Amino acid sequence: MFTGIVEELGEVTAVENLGDSSRFRLRGPVVTEGARHGDSIAVNGVCLTVVEHEGDEFTADVMAETLERSSLGALTVGSRVNLERPTAVGARLGGHIVQGHVDGTGTVLERKPSENWEIVKVALPAGLSRYVVEKGSITVDGISLTVVDAGPDYFTVSLIPTTLALTTLGLKQPGDPVNLEVDIVAKYVERLLANQGATR
């Protein structure tokens, strides 16, 4: 489990096409400290498994399902990525419960800079808008954010200078894809209510 509090802005150093999958090599001095084979690291909000670890770099295999459902397939050498290790038991939950299971990709529609923050508008793929509510939580490229405005096919978030400086959202431009993970609680509630209606 993750919290959506990005630990560092890493970099893709190699991409190997394996046909129905890809192997990524990523640099991240913070998240690789003490990393071992089999550990999990979230890359732009996608939970990946460490295959190899050497120095401040690690490799991870990404299957076709993940490449199709997320924006990882668009990464190239030099791409910057948000990195986070799983939260430790007993640690503070700084963001919200994040599984690292991307529900779909959105697209940055516009950015509105202000003196001390920036509003970013993101298009929602069909089927996800029902899980997004004003002042609720959403994960964008692995970042736990609070929804400012929830429209029928979009939402907005307000980004503080720290988020802009230390995550990929400071680099994203209109038209760029972002990984989205909606609040898991909303999905469970929906399923429970649907099952309750079916048993009546």
C-alpha positions as CSV (number, residue, x, y, z in Angstrom):
1,M,0.0,0.0,0.0
2,F,1.1,3.5,-0.8
3,T,0.0,6.9,0.4
4,G,0.5,9.1,-2.7
5,I,3.3,11.1,-1.0
6,V,6.0,11.1,-3.7
7,E,9.5,10.5,-2.3
8,E,11.5,11.7,-5.2
9,L,11.5,12.6,-8.9
10,G,13.3,9.8,-10.6
11,E,14.4,9.2,-14.2
12,V,14.1,6.5,-16.8
13,T,17.6,5.4,-17.9
14,A,16.7,2.5,-20.2
15,V,13.7,0.9,-21.9
16,E,13.9,-2.6,-23.3
17,N,11.0,-3.8,-25.6
18,L,10.3,-7.5,-24.8
19,G,7.4,-7.9,-27.3
20,D,4.4,-8.3,-25.0
21,S,6.1,-6.5,-22.2
22,S,8.9,-3.9,-21.4
23,R,11.7,-3.8,-19.0
24,F,12.4,-0.4,-17.5
25,R,15.6,0.8,-15.7
26,L,15.0,3.7,-13.4
27,R,17.2,5.9,-11.3
28,G,16.1,6.9,-7.8
29,P,18.7,7.2,-5.0
30,V,16.1,7.5,-2.3
31,V,13.8,4.6,-3.2
32,T,16.6,2.2,-4.0
33,E,18.2,2.6,-0.6
34,G,17.9,-0.9,1.0
35,A,15.9,-2.1,-2.0
36,R,15.8,-5.8,-2.7
37,H,14.6,-8.2,-5.4
38,G,10.8,-8.5,-5.1
39,D,10.2,-5.2,-3.4
40,S,7.5,-2.9,-4.6
41,I,8.0,0.7,-5.9
42,A,5.3,2.9,-7.3
43,V,6.3,4.5,-10.6
44,N,3.9,7.3,-11.6
45,G,1.4,5.6,-9.4
46,V,1.9,2.1,-10.8
47,C,3.0,-0.5,-8.4
48,L,6.0,-2.3,-10.0
49,T,8.3,-5.1,-8.7
50,V,12.0,-4.7,-8.4
51,V,13.7,-7.2,-10.6
52,E,17.3,-6.0,-10.2
53,H,18.9,-3.4,-8.1
54,E,22.4,-1.9,-8.6
55,G,23.6,1.4,-7.1
56,D,20.9,4.0,-7.3
57,E,19.0,2.2,-10.2
58,F,16.5,-0.6,-10.4
59,T,14.8,-2.5,-13.1
60,A,11.1,-3.5,-13.3
61,D,9.1,-5.6,-15.9
62,V,5.9,-4.1,-17.1
63,M,3.3,-6.4,-18.7
64,A,1.1,-5.5,-21.7
65,E,-2.0,-5.0,-19.4
66,T,-0.1,-2.3,-17.5
67,L,1.3,-0.7,-20.6
68,E,-2.2,-0.5,-22.1
69,R,-4.0,0.7,-19.0
70,S,-1.4,3.3,-17.8
71,S,0.8,5.9,-19.4
72,L,4.0,3.9,-18.7
73,G,4.1,2.8,-22.4
74,A,4.8,6.5,-23.3
75,L,7.9,6.7,-21.2
76,T,11.3,7.0,-22.9
77,V,14.9,7.4,-21.8
78,G,15.1,10.6,-19.9
79,S,11.5,10.7,-18.8
80,R,11.0,11.9,-15.2
81,V,8.8,9.8,-13.0
82,N,7.3,10.0,-9.5
83,L,8.7,7.3,-7.2
84,E,7.4,6.1,-3.8
85,R,8.1,3.1,-1.7
86,P,5.2,1.3,0.1
87,T,4.3,2.8,3.5
88,A,5.7,1.0,6.5
89,V,3.3,-0.4,9.1
90,G,2.8,2.1,11.8
91,A,3.9,5.0,9.7
92,R,1.8,8.2,9.3
93,L,-0.7,8.1,6.4
94,G,0.2,11.4,4.9
95,G,-2.0,11.1,1.8
96,H,-4.7,8.5,1.4
97,I,-4.9,4.8,0.7
98,V,-3.3,4.2,-2.7
99,Q,-3.0,0.7,-4.1
100,G,-0.8,1.4,-7.1
101,H,-3.5,-0.1,-9.4
102,V,-4.2,2.5,-12.1
103,D,-7.9,2.8,-13.1
104,G,-7.2,4.6,-16.3
105,T,-5.5,7.6,-17.9
106,G,-6.6,11.1,-18.0
107,T,-5.3,14.1,-20.1
108,V,-4.1,17.4,-18.8
109,L,-6.5,19.9,-20.3
110,E,-5.2,23.2,-19.0
111,R,-3.1,24.9,-16.4
112,K,-4.0,28.2,-14.6
113,P,-1.0,29.6,-12.7
114,S,-1.5,31.9,-9.8
115,E,0.9,33.7,-7.5
116,N,1.4,30.9,-5.0
117,W,-0.3,27.9,-6.6
118,E,-1.6,26.5,-9.9
119,I,-4.9,25.0,-10.9
120,V,-4.7,22.0,-13.2
121,K,-7.7,20.6,-15.1
122,V,-7.7,16.9,-16.1
123,A,-10.0,15.1,-18.4
124,L,-11.6,12.0,-16.9
125,P,-12.1,8.8,-18.9
126,A,-15.6,7.5,-19.2
127,G,-16.7,5.5,-16.2
128,L,-14.5,7.1,-13.6
129,S,-16.4,10.4,-13.0
130,R,-18.8,8.7,-10.6
131,Y,-16.0,8.0,-8.2
132,V,-14.7,11.6,-8.2
133,V,-16.2,14.1,-5.8
134,E,-15.4,17.6,-4.7
135,K,-13.0,17.7,-1.8
136,G,-12.4,13.9,-2.2
137,S,-9.1,12.2,-2.9
138,I,-7.7,11.2,-6.2
139,T,-4.2,9.9,-7.3
140,V,-2.7,11.6,-10.3
141,D,0.6,10.0,-11.5
142,G,1.0,8.6,-8.0
143,I,0.3,11.9,-6.2
144,S,-2.4,12.0,-3.6
145,L,-4.4,15.2,-4.4
146,T,-7.7,16.8,-3.2
147,V,-10.3,17.4,-5.9
148,V,-11.2,21.1,-6.1
149,D,-14.0,20.8,-8.8
150,A,-15.6,17.6,-10.1
151,G,-17.3,17.9,-13.5
152,P,-19.0,15.2,-15.6
153,D,-15.8,14.5,-17.6
154,Y,-13.1,16.4,-15.8
155,F,-11.8,17.5,-12.4
156,T,-9.4,20.1,-11.2
157,V,-6.7,20.1,-8.5
158,S,-4.8,22.9,-6.9
159,L,-1.0,22.4,-6.7
160,I,1.3,24.0,-4.2
161,P,4.8,25.1,-5.1
162,T,6.3,21.9,-3.4
163,T,4.2,19.6,-5.6
164,L,5.1,21.6,-8.7
165,A,8.8,21.5,-7.9
166,L,9.1,17.9,-6.7
167,T,6.7,15.9,-9.0
168,T,6.0,15.3,-12.6
169,L,2.9,17.6,-12.4
170,G,5.3,20.6,-12.5
171,L,6.4,19.3,-16.0
172,K,3.1,18.1,-17.5
173,Q,1.6,20.3,-20.3
174,P,-1.9,20.3,-21.9
175,G,-2.3,17.1,-23.9
176,D,0.0,15.0,-21.7
177,P,-1.4,11.8,-20.2
178,V,-1.5,11.1,-16.5
179,N,-2.3,7.9,-14.5
180,L,-5.4,8.0,-12.4
181,E,-6.4,5.9,-9.4
182,V,-9.7,6.7,-7.8
183,D,-10.5,6.3,-4.1
184,I,-10.8,2.5,-3.4
185,V,-13.5,3.1,-0.8
186,A,-15.8,4.5,-3.4
187,K,-15.4,1.4,-5.6
188,Y,-16.1,-0.9,-2.6
189,V,-19.2,1.0,-1.6
190,E,-20.6,0.9,-5.1
191,R,-20.0,-2.9,-5.3
192,L,-21.6,-3.5,-1.9
193,L,-24.7,-1.4,-2.7
194,A,-25.1,-3.2,-6.0
195,N,-24.8,-6.6,-4.3
196,Q,-27.3,-5.5,-1.6
197,G,-29.8,-4.6,-4.3
198,A,-29.4,-7.9,-6.1
199,T,-30.2,-9.9,-2.9
200,R,-33.4,-8.2,-2.2
